[in-house]
Amino acid sequence: MKTYSTTETVDAVIIGTGAGGAPLLARLAKAGLSVVALEAGKHWNPARDFATDEKAQEKLFWNDERLSAGNDPLPFGSNNSGTGVGGSTLHYTAYTPRAQPDDFQLHTDFGVGVDWPIGFDQIEPYYEEVEQFLGVSGPSAYPWGPSRKRSYALGPLPVNGAGQLMERGCKAVGIKTSPAANAALSAGYYQEGVGHRHACTNRGFCQAGCNIGAKASMDVTYLPLAVHFGAEIRPECFVTQLVKSASGTISEVVYVHNGQEVRQRCRYVFLCAGTIETARLLLLNGLANSSGQVGRNVMAHPGLQIWGEFDEDVRPYKGIPGALISEDTHRPKQADFAGGYLLQSIGVMPVTYMTQMARGRGLWGQELKRAALAYNHVAGINILGDCLPHDHNYLELSDENDIRGLPKPRIYFTNGENEKRMTAHADKIMRDIWTAAGARNIWAFQRNAHVIGTCRMGNDPETAVVNANGQSFDIPNLYISDNSTFPSALSVNPALTIMAVALRTADKFLSNAGRNPQSAL
Amino acid sequence: MTHYPPNTVRDLLKTDQVTDATRQVLTERLDAPSHPPTFFTVQECDLLQAICRRLIPQDDHTELVDIAGNIDERLSQQKSDGWRYDVMPADGDAYKLGLKAIDESALIRFGQPFRSLSTEQQDILLGAVQKNEAPGQIWQQLPADRFFEELLTEAAENYYSHPLAQEEIGYVGMADVPGWQRIGLNQLEDREPTL
C-alpha cells in the first residue's frame, strides 16, 4: 500500500470506509489523486479473525454508547452501526434491491416528505456499475421496477427454508415473489484490481461477518481496488476535528491514533462516517450548519418482523438470511399511507433470535426455554418501508461524555402516523402469508432498521446541508457521501444506493474541481 | 422436541469442520471459570444470580453459564453494546439501583428479601417488575419495565451464546467449514442430527 506523510498536503481525506467512503476512495485514487482514508475501527483479516459466533463478532459494531430517546428508541450496536475497515458492510445482509423511480419523488406523488434533487435516471448507471463490480447475484428477470439494461452479474443464490416458506405462503395469498438480489457471490468472481473471490457457501452468518470474502463488504471489493490505485487506508484513526482556515475551507483533519493526536493537511474532505457519526462530527465542530439542518430528519425504515414455527425442519442458520423478495407492496392499492415497502424472507442466527424473543415477546423462565427449543423450526418474514422525515426525529449532542471524552449523541425517534399505518398494513399481510404457509405461534417483532438522514441533500441552502453533488453549501471543499444525505428513506435497503450515490459524488467532484485540485482552491 | 445427543457440539469442536477462530472462542467459553465479582458486591452478585436463575432456569443440568458473573465482568470493563435507552441511567448504575429496587419490592410485597422468597413468589415479583407494577420508591428513579427488558436480554444473550445452550436448541451452525449444501426445508447434512 502506498503511504503519504502527514507533513504533505494530500488531495483528499476520506473519513469512513463503509458503503459511502469506499467506492468514492477507489474512484478518486483511480483519477490519480493522493487520497487517505481514515477509519476509526480495525483492519480485520476475516479468514483469521472472524469466528462463527455472534458474541465474538460484536467487535464489528460501533460500541461507543449512543442515547436512544423518543417513543420508539432506535437500537444501535448490532443494528444501525458499524466499525472496522469496511464499516457496517462488514455485517450488512448484502441485500441489494434498487430503489424504484417513484421512491425519489415522494413529495410529488403524495405531497409529503421531500423529493430527491436527483432522480432515478441519474443513479441508474451507477446502480449498474456497482452491481457488476460487486458481483451481485440475482434473478434473470426481476419482476418490479423499470426493465434492467443489463442483467445481474451472477444467477440467484439458492433459496433456503425461510424463502421456500415465503414462496408457499405468498403463492397462496396471491403475492408475487422472486429470488432476491444479493451482493454475495453465487459463483466465483474475478475483478481487475481486486482478484478472485470465492462463491458463497451458504454459511448464513452474513450479519456477523463473512469469513471467505463471498459477501461484497467493502474490505474485499472497493477498498482493495482503492489501494490498487494508490490510496492509503489508515485504520484505528478516530477523527475529532476538522480545522477551518481563514479562507473558510477545511485545511486539516485532526485524528487520534494510539492515543496520539495526528494532523493531516488536505485540499478536500469527504465525510463518510454514516448518519450518526457524520452529523456528530459536524455538530462537535460547529461546521456546515448554516441551515440548522445538521442532525435533523432522522429516518429509520419500518422493519416489522413476523415469526412463526413450522412442522418442517427449517434450520434458519443456513443460506443467505434474505433469500426471497416481493415488491408487490411497493405502492399498495387503497393504502392509507404514503409510499410503500418490500417484503423479504428471513433466516436468523440463534442468539439474535433468542434476544429478540426476550426483548420483543418478553418471554422468560420456562416459557423462553420452551420457545427456544423450536429454533430449528422457525422462519421469519419482514418488511422494509419508507419513513417520512418528522420534526420530532433528530440527533443532538448530549451533555454526557463517552469513553473518548466526547459528547454522546442522543437520537430521538418516534414513528409517525404514516409509519404506524404502513406497519399495521404489513402486519396483516405478513400474518396472512405466514398462516397460509402453515405457521403456528406467530408473533411480531416491532423494529426500525437502517438509520438515515441528518445531513439532507437538496437544492436550497436554507433547508439542506449539501447540494445534489454532496458538496456542503457552507464549506466548498467539504463533501458528504453516506446515508446521512438521503432526503427520503426509500423503500429498500440503503447500501446499494449509498454506493451508487458515492460514485456519482466522486464523478461530479472530479468533473467540477478534482481534475486539478490545487488550482480549484 | 428433544435435545441433541450430549457432546454433539464438543465432538464437533474437535473436528476440522470448525474454523480455528471459532474453536478458540467457543472452547474458551466452555472452559470459562467463575470469577469473584469485581463490579458488584458479593451480596449484589448473589441477588443477581438468584434473579437470573428465574429468568433463564438452568436446573436441568449443572449451571452452564455464570450469567451474573458475565454481567459483572462486562460492567467492570465498562463495555457497552453501543446504545442505551435515554430514560435509563448508565448501565452500572441501573443494575445497582434495579437490584436494590427488587429487594425493596420483595420486602414490601412479601416481607422478606428476594433471595428468601419461594420460587413462586420470586416469579410473581419479577412478573410485576416486567409489567412496571412492582411496589417501592426506588422504581420512581428507574423505569422497571425497561430495566427488566435490558436485564432479560443480557441474560438471554449470555446463556444462548454458550455452545452447550446452543446444543440444547439443536444448533450446529458453528460447524461451517464444509459450507452448507442442503439448505431447503427438511434438508439436513450429516452433521445436523435429526431432533
Boltz contact constraints between the chains, C-beta under 6 A:
constraints:
  - contact:
      token1: [A, 51]
      token2: [B, 21]
      max_distance: 6.0
  - contact:
      token1: [A, 51]
      token2: [B, 22]
      max_distance: 6.0
  - contact:
      token1: [A, 51]
      token2: [B, 25]
      max_distance: 6.0
  - contact:
      token1: [A, 52]
      token2: [B, 22]
      max_distance: 6.0
  - contact:
      token1: [A, 52]
      token2: [B, 174]
      max_distance: 6.0
  - contact:
      token1: [A, 52]
      token2: [B, 176]
      max_distance: 6.0
  - contact:
      token1: [A, 53]
      token2: [B, 22]
      max_distance: 6.0
  - contact:
      token1: [A, 53]
      token2: [B, 25]
      max_distance: 6.0
  - contact:
      token1: [A, 55]
      token2: [B, 161]
      max_distance: 6.0
  - contact:
      token1: [A, 56]
      token2: [B, 25]
      max_distance: 6.0
  - contact:
      token1: [A, 61]
      token2: [B, 82]
      max_distance: 6.0
  - contact:
      token1: [A, 62]
      token2: [B, 82]
      max_distance: 6.0
  - contact:
      token1: [A, 63]
      token2: [B, 80]
      max_distance: 6.0
  - contact:
      token1: [A, 63]
      token2: [B, 82]
      max_distance: 6.0
  - contact:
      token1: [A, 65]
      token2: [B, 80]
      max_distance: 6.0
  - contact:
      token1: [A, 65]
      token2: [B, 84]
      max_distance: 6.0
  - contact:
      token1: [A, 66]
      token2: [B, 83]
      max_distance: 6.0
  - contact:
      token1: [A, 67]
      token2: [B, 86]
      max_distance: 6.0
  - contact:
      token1: [A, 68]
      token2: [B, 83]
      max_distance: 6.0
  - contact:
      token1: [A, 68]
      token2: [B, 85]
      max_distance: 6.0
  - contact:
      token1: [A, 68]
      token2: [B, 86]
      max_distance: 6.0
  - contact:
      token1: [A, 69]
      token2: [B, 86]
      max_distance: 6.0
  - contact:
      token1: [A, 73]
      token2: [B, 85]
      max_distance: 6.0
  - contact:
      token1: [A, 75]
      token2: [B, 83]
      max_distance: 6.0
  - contact:
      token1: [A, 76]
      token2: [B, 82]
      max_distance: 6.0
  - contact:
      token1: [A, 76]
      token2: [B, 83]
      max_distance: 6.0
  - contact:
      token1: [A, 77]
      token2: [B, 81]
      max_distance: 6.0
  - contact:
      token1: [A, 77]
      token2: [B, 82]
      max_distance: 6.0
  - contact:
      token1: [A, 77]
      token2: [B, 83]
      max_distance: 6.0
  - contact:
      token1: [A, 81]
      token2: [B, 82]
      max_distance: 6.0
  - contact:
      token1: [A, 160]
      token2: [B, 183]
      max_distance: 6.0
  - contact:
      token1: [A, 161]
      token2: [B, 185]
      max_distance: 6.0
  - contact:
      token1: [A, 164]
      token2: [B, 184]
      max_distance: 6.0
  - contact:
      token1: [A, 164]
      token2: [B, 185]
      max_distance: 6.0
  - contact:
      token1: [A, 201]
      token2: [B, 179]
      max_distance: 6.0
  - contact:
      token1: [A, 202]
      token2: [B, 179]
      max_distance: 6.0
  - contact:
      token1: [A, 202]
      token2: [B, 180]
      max_distance: 6.0
  - contact:
      token1: [A, 202]
      token2: [B, 183]
      max_distance: 6.0
  - contact:
      token1: [A, 203]
      token2: [B, 176]
      max_distance: 6.0
  - contact:
      token1: [A, 312]
      token2: [B, 185]
      max_distance: 6.0
  - contact:
      token1: [A, 312]
      token2: [B, 186]
      max_distance: 6.0
  - contact:
      token1: [A, 313]
      token2: [B, 186]
      max_distance: 6.0
  - contact:
      token1: [A, 317]
      token2: [B, 173]
      max_distance: 6.0
  - contact:
      token1: [A, 318]
      token2: [B, 180]
      max_distance: 6.0
  - contact:
      token1: [A, 318]
      token2: [B, 183]
      max_distance: 6.0
  - contact:
      token1: [A, 319]
      token2: [B, 183]
      max_distance: 6.0
  - contact:
      token1: [A, 350]
      token2: [B, 160]
      max_distance: 6.0
  - contact:
      token1: [A, 350]
      token2: [B, 166]
      max_distance: 6.0
  - contact:
      token1: [A, 350]
      token2: [B, 171]
      max_distance: 6.0
  - contact:
      token1: [A, 351]
      token2: [B, 157]
      max_distance: 6.0
  - contact:
      token1: [A, 351]
      token2: [B, 160]
      max_distance: 6.0
  - contact:
      token1: [A, 351]
      token2: [B, 161]
      max_distance: 6.0
  - contact:
      token1: [A, 354]
      token2: [B, 156]
      max_distance: 6.0
  - contact:
      token1: [A, 354]
      token2: [B, 160]
      max_distance: 6.0
  - contact:
      token1: [A, 355]
      token2: [B, 153]
      max_distance: 6.0
  - contact:
      token1: [A, 355]
      token2: [B, 156]
      max_distance: 6.0
  - contact:
      token1: [A, 355]
      token2: [B, 157]
      max_distance: 6.0
  - contact:
      token1: [A, 358]
      token2: [B, 152]
      max_distance: 6.0
  - contact:
      token1: [A, 358]
      token2: [B, 153]
      max_distance: 6.0
  - contact:
      token1: [A, 358]
      token2: [B, 156]
      max_distance: 6.0
  - contact:
      token1: [A, 359]
      token2: [B, 149]
      max_distance: 6.0
  - contact:
      token1: [A, 359]
      token2: [B, 153]
      max_distance: 6.0
  - contact:
      token1: [A, 364]
      token2: [B, 55]
      max_distance: 6.0
  - contact:
      token1: [A, 364]
      token2: [B, 152]
      max_distance: 6.0
  - contact:
      token1: [A, 372]
      token2: [B, 169]
      max_distance: 6.0
  - contact:
      token1: [A, 373]
      token2: [B, 1]
      max_distance: 6.0
  - contact:
      token1: [A, 373]
      token2: [B, 169]
      max_distance: 6.0
  - contact:
      token1: [A, 375]
      token2: [B, 169]
      max_distance: 6.0
  - contact:
      token1: [A, 376]
      token2: [B, 170]
      max_distance: 6.0
